[in-house]
Every structure is written in structure tokens, then in C-alpha cells.
Amino acid sequence: MGDVQAKIAARGRSSDIKRLPKVFQKPLPHSAAARKQAYRKLADKTAASIWSSSPRYNRLAMRDLRMQRPVRFFHKATAKFTRRQHNIMVQLRTGHIGLNGHLFRIGKSLTPDCPHCEGVTETVAHFLMACPRYERERAGLQRRARRPDSVAELLTNPDAFRRVLRFVDASKRLSTIFGDEA
């Protein structure tokens, strides 16, 4: 009987507020944990909205079709990588890596062009998918005699991470930054 009455009261269908003693006429305070949880949920929703409308959202090389996945997905997928391997993958995914396109943008290179392709900006996509200089090394990126469909597939699919790292090591393009594989 008491449970039924408590449920009715919780739904707000209890005594008329004016008939209650003054002490019980004020609303009860919410729990601190519930307030924090509601605040975090609102903050996460607001942050996601701001991030998705940011111009950088679409510029990231790691543009993942599964962008709803939390960042911890990537960290979990690379948990057994060495620090060097993890750094290479993070820098490839963000586009902040020692390729001329990025180095030119930050004022560290005289030209954004690929050293092997005149007039073509050296980006992560060009390096991984198109530069003819690394065609032989790129064969390791192929899986089941099929070329990867996109840079996003290579940089967001955990099955492709090791192949990408082997390609980077075989190309020796970034060895001045990351050194050779030990």
C-alpha cells in the first residue's frame, strides 16, 4: 500500500500543495549526482553540435564514416602499438604530419608540392593513395587483390592499421621524423 502511495506521489498526484505544511510546500532539491549527470549530458550534446558545425570537422583526414564512435575506440585499437606506431597513426589521421602540404601550411616548407609529383600538393591522401613514387610499396596496402576505397578506410579500420604502418616504413618518406622501424 505504501509503495502505491509513493508512486502516486512521485508522479506529482499527491495532496494539494496549499493543504501541506509550509515546510513541504517547497519543491525537494534534486540529487547532486542527477544534476551532474544531466549537466554532462547537455554539455556532451552541445559540444557535439559545436564540433559538427566546425570547419575542421570536415577537414580532418581521419574523417570516419563511423564518426559517432568515441575516440577511445582508436586508442583501444592501437593499445598494443609502440609509441612510434601510435604517433604515426594519430598524425596521419589528423593530417598534422611531416608531409609538404602540412609543413607548407605551418611555414616549415617552401612548397606544398610532393617531391615526386610537380604541381601536386603532398597530402596524406596523395601519399597513401596516389603518389606514383610509392606504387611498389603501396602493394602492401592492398587486401585480397583489392585497393582500399579511401583514406578513411585505411585510417579508421583497425584491420588496415598494420598495413598502413608497413607502407610508411617501406616508403621511408617519414623516416627522418620517426626513424626506421626498430
C-alpha positions as CSV (number, residue, x, y, z in Angstrom):
1,M,0.0,0.0,0.0
2,G,2.9,2.4,0.9
3,D,4.6,1.7,-2.5
4,V,1.5,2.5,-4.4
5,Q,1.1,5.8,-2.5
6,A,4.8,6.6,-3.1
7,K,4.4,6.0,-6.8
8,I,1.4,8.3,-6.9
9,A,3.3,11.0,-5.0
10,A,6.3,10.6,-7.3
11,R,4.1,11.3,-10.3
12,G,3.0,14.5,-8.7
13,R,-0.5,13.4,-7.9
14,S,-0.5,13.8,-4.2
15,S,-2.0,16.3,-1.8
16,D,-2.8,19.8,-2.8
17,I,0.3,21.9,-2.1
18,K,-1.7,24.6,-0.3
19,R,-3.0,22.0,2.2
20,L,0.5,20.8,3.1
21,P,2.6,22.4,6.0
22,K,4.8,25.2,4.8
23,V,8.0,23.1,5.1
24,F,6.6,20.7,2.4
25,Q,5.3,23.3,0.0
26,K,8.8,24.0,-1.5
27,P,10.0,21.5,-4.1
28,L,12.5,19.0,-3.0
29,P,16.1,19.5,-4.0
30,H,17.4,17.3,-6.8
31,S,20.3,15.0,-6.0
32,A,23.8,16.3,-6.9
33,A,24.5,13.1,-8.9
34,A,21.4,13.6,-11.0
35,R,22.2,17.2,-11.7
36,K,25.8,16.4,-12.7
37,Q,24.6,13.6,-15.0
38,A,22.1,16.0,-16.6
39,Y,24.8,18.7,-17.0
40,R,27.3,16.2,-18.5
41,K,24.7,15.0,-21.0
42,L,23.8,18.6,-22.0
43,A,27.5,19.5,-22.3
44,D,28.2,16.5,-24.5
45,K,25.3,17.3,-26.7
46,T,26.4,20.9,-27.0
47,A,30.0,20.0,-27.7
48,A,29.0,17.5,-30.4
49,S,26.8,20.2,-32.0
50,I,29.6,22.8,-32.0
51,W,32.2,20.2,-33.3
52,S,29.9,19.0,-36.1
53,S,29.4,22.6,-37.3
54,S,33.1,23.4,-37.1
55,P,35.0,23.8,-40.4
56,R,37.7,21.5,-39.0
57,Y,35.2,18.6,-38.7
58,N,35.2,18.0,-42.5
59,R,38.9,18.8,-42.9
60,L,40.3,16.1,-40.7
61,A,42.0,13.4,-42.6
62,M,40.5,10.9,-40.2
63,R,37.0,11.6,-41.4
64,D,35.4,8.4,-40.3
65,L,32.1,7.2,-41.6
66,R,31.6,5.9,-38.1
67,M,32.4,9.3,-36.5
68,Q,29.9,8.6,-33.8
69,R,32.5,6.2,-32.4
70,P,34.2,7.6,-29.3
71,V,38.0,8.4,-29.5
72,R,38.6,5.6,-27.1
73,F,37.8,3.2,-30.0
74,F,41.0,4.3,-31.7
75,H,43.1,4.1,-28.5
76,K,41.8,0.7,-27.8
77,A,42.5,-0.5,-31.4
78,T,46.1,0.8,-31.1
79,A,46.7,-0.2,-27.4
80,K,49.4,-2.7,-28.3
81,F,51.2,-0.4,-30.7
82,T,54.5,1.2,-29.8
83,R,54.6,4.9,-29.1
84,R,56.1,5.5,-32.5
85,Q,53.4,3.5,-34.3
86,H,50.7,5.2,-32.4
87,N,52.1,8.7,-33.2
88,I,52.3,7.8,-36.9
89,M,48.7,6.8,-36.9
90,V,47.5,9.8,-35.0
91,Q,49.4,12.2,-37.2
92,L,48.2,10.5,-40.4
93,R,44.6,10.7,-39.1
94,T,44.8,14.4,-38.3
95,G,46.9,15.4,-41.3
96,H,49.5,17.0,-39.0
97,I,52.4,15.0,-40.3
98,G,55.7,15.8,-41.9
99,L,54.4,15.9,-45.5
100,N,54.9,19.0,-47.5
101,G,51.3,20.0,-47.6
102,H,51.2,20.4,-43.8
103,L,54.8,21.7,-43.5
104,F,54.0,24.5,-46.0
105,R,50.8,25.4,-44.1
106,I,52.8,25.9,-40.9
107,G,55.7,27.7,-42.7
108,K,58.3,24.9,-42.5
109,S,58.4,24.1,-46.2
110,L,58.9,26.4,-49.2
111,T,56.3,24.5,-51.3
112,P,53.3,22.2,-50.6
113,D,54.2,20.1,-53.6
114,C,55.0,16.4,-53.5
115,P,58.8,16.0,-54.0
116,H,58.0,13.4,-56.7
117,C,54.9,15.0,-58.4
118,E,55.3,18.5,-59.7
119,G,52.3,20.7,-59.0
120,V,50.5,18.2,-56.8
121,T,50.1,19.0,-53.1
122,E,51.6,16.3,-50.8
123,T,48.7,15.4,-48.5
124,V,48.0,12.2,-46.5
125,A,45.6,11.1,-49.3
126,H,48.2,11.7,-52.0
127,F,50.9,9.9,-50.0
128,L,48.8,6.9,-49.2
129,M,46.8,6.5,-52.3
130,A,48.2,8.3,-55.4
131,C,51.9,9.1,-55.4
132,P,53.4,7.1,-58.3
133,R,56.8,7.1,-56.5
134,Y,55.4,4.7,-53.8
135,E,53.4,2.4,-56.1
136,R,55.5,-0.7,-55.3
137,E,55.3,0.0,-51.5
138,R,51.5,0.6,-51.9
139,A,51.1,-3.1,-52.9
140,G,51.2,-3.9,-49.2
141,L,48.1,-1.7,-48.6
142,Q,46.1,-4.0,-50.9
143,R,43.9,-6.6,-49.3
144,R,42.6,-9.6,-51.2
145,A,43.8,-8.1,-54.5
146,R,41.6,-5.0,-54.0
147,R,42.8,-1.5,-53.5
148,P,41.4,0.3,-50.4
149,D,38.4,2.5,-51.3
150,S,39.5,5.6,-49.4
151,V,42.0,7.1,-46.9
152,A,39.2,7.0,-44.3
153,E,39.0,3.2,-44.8
154,L,42.8,2.9,-44.2
155,L,42.9,5.2,-41.2
156,T,39.7,4.1,-39.4
157,N,39.6,0.4,-40.0
158,P,41.7,-1.4,-37.3
159,D,42.4,-4.2,-39.8
160,A,44.2,-1.8,-42.0
161,F,46.4,-0.1,-39.3
162,R,49.3,-2.5,-39.6
163,R,49.3,-2.4,-43.4
164,V,49.5,1.4,-43.2
165,L,52.4,1.3,-40.8
166,R,54.2,-1.2,-43.1
167,F,53.6,1.1,-46.0
168,V,55.0,4.1,-44.1
169,D,58.1,2.1,-43.1
170,A,58.6,0.7,-46.6
171,S,58.3,4.2,-48.3
172,K,60.9,5.7,-45.9
173,R,59.3,9.0,-46.6
174,L,58.8,9.8,-42.9
175,S,62.0,8.1,-41.6
176,T,63.7,11.5,-40.9
177,I,60.9,12.2,-38.5
178,F,60.0,8.9,-37.0
179,G,63.2,6.9,-37.7
180,D,63.3,3.4,-39.1
181,E,61.3,0.7,-37.6
182,A,63.3,-1.0,-34.8
